[in-house]
Amino acid sequence: MTAKTALDQMAADGSFKRKDAVWRNWISNEVGSKFPAEKGRYHLFLAYACPWAHRTLITRAVKGLEDVISITVVMPVWQRTKPDDPEDSHCGWVFSDPDGENYPNAIGLGGPFPASYPENDPEPFYGSSTIRELYERLGDFTGTRSVPILWDKKQNTIVNNESSEIIRMLNSEFNEFAKHPEIDLYPEGLKKDIEAANEWIYPTINNGVYRCGFAKSQKAYDQAIEELTASFDRVEEILSMQRYIAGDHFTLADIRLFVTLLRFDEVYVVYFKTNTRSVSHSPSILNYCREIYQMPGIKETVNMDQIKLHYFASHPDLNRYSIVPRGVDFMGKLAEAHNRDLL
């Protein structure tokens, strides 16, 4: 049996297409808001492995919202979400089960993988075993069943599961509770530059690596890798002249870019066939990644072991026996000194 994964979204020409998020509510302090900003009210379901979820964890750390918004971290290796139904082969995120048994990958090979790691958590509200259960509890049977999820503990519902919107809310709507309200990652004067950067970085780099890795035709892969390579070179050129991707101010655009670059050498170069370029051999990009990684609070959001375990063990169609490559100690390179302040 071939496992159907949460990323099985292919076009007729073999190119990978990502579904849009469907939960798009907004937390606001405006009078009458359905979801007002409150300390302790909201919860994030996320994965260390997922770059989209990692965006939210970094933003939460940079703003100092650890005591304001609680989190649950799911397990890194996808599993079948309806294991007792032989007709349902969907695989996705599962929660930690401290009393569970070790298991292989979704097609019964590789591993075995523990049912719980110290870094991961059981589902705290209903005892759900999978992220899928949370969506279906709310009547969502057709969505992406993805993380991150911004959850309202008062109304027991999903507020939003679009990471680009969640990070904007974390940046602006909780300032009265934040440890670092003075940090603005989406300043008014840079919004046009931030969005202009996102417009080409998202399709060609953030999602571009997936378009390469999940392509099912040579034509689709060739187009994706050409666009990714050109954009990678564009990033290198920009960062050789200015400190951050949208100017001289660290913004949400940098967080969105960093989470992909962080995974590039250890995962995407090998797994998604993005080997035309690497961060390690791009001086400006590597120096840029070092600065961001060494910013207060960001290193603590990075778990490369779980990042690699997720990718190499969750897609058995790409890696049948879930063998995790050793890598070249990219994290050691990130710990080395940078001189981005000279820009």
C-alpha positions, 0 to 999 in steps of 0.5 A: 500500500502506498501511503497518502500524505498531507502533501499529495497535491499534484497537478496534471503536469506532475508539478506540486501544488500546495493547498491554501489554508482555510482557517483565516480568522484574525485576532484583534483588539478592536471592540467586538472582535470575535477573537480579542488578544488575551494573555493565556487564551491562545495556543499553538500546535506546531512541529519543530520540523515544519518550516511554516510552523517554525516561523510562528515559534521564532516570532513568538520567541523574538516578541517574548510571548512564551508566557502569553501563548502556550504551545504543543509540539507534535512528533516529527515522523508522520504516521497513518492517522486512521491506522484501524481503517485499511481503506484510509491511507492518509498520513500526517502529524501525530501527538506524543504518546508516552505509553505508546510502542515504537513504530516503523514508518508509514509503510511498515519499514525503517525505524523503529521510531519512539512513540514519544520524545522529551521535546514533544507533547501529548494533545492537552485538551481532548487527548487526540492522537493526531492533528487530523482529529482536531480538524475533524472535531470541528467538521473540517474533513477536507482541509490540509490537516496542517500545522501551525494551528492557532487555537482559541482555548475559550471557544475551543476552535481553530483561529487560523492555520495560515502561518504568514498571518499568524506571525503578523498577529504575533508581531502586532496584536499582543504587544501589551503582554509581550516582553519585547513590544518595541520590536516591530517585525512588520514596520509600516515603512517597510511593508511594501518591501517585505511583501515585494520580497515575499512575492518571489521568495515564497513560490521559488524558494520557500515552496520552491524546494517542495516543487523540486522535491515532489515533482513527478515529471522532469519538466516540472522539476526542471522549471522548479530548480531553474527558478529556485537557482535564480532566486537563490543567486538573487538572495546572495546578491541582495545580502552581499549589499544589505544586511537583511532581505528587505533592507537594514531592519530584521523583519518577518520576511527574514524569518520566512526566508531563514526557516527554509535556508536553515533546512537547505543543506541538511535536507533539501540539497539531498532529499529534494534534489536542490543541489545546484546551490548550497548555503555553505558555499554562499558566503553572504547567505551563510553569514546572514543565517549565522546572525539570525541563528545567534539572535536571542531566543532563535537558537532555542527554536531550532531542533535539527534532529527532528527536522531531519527525522521528519523529512527523511522518515515521513515520505517513504515514497522518497526514502523507503527505509527512512535512512537519515543522512549524517550531514556535514555539521551545518549547525556547527557552521551556524555557531561560528562568528558573523560580521553582518553588523559591518553592513 
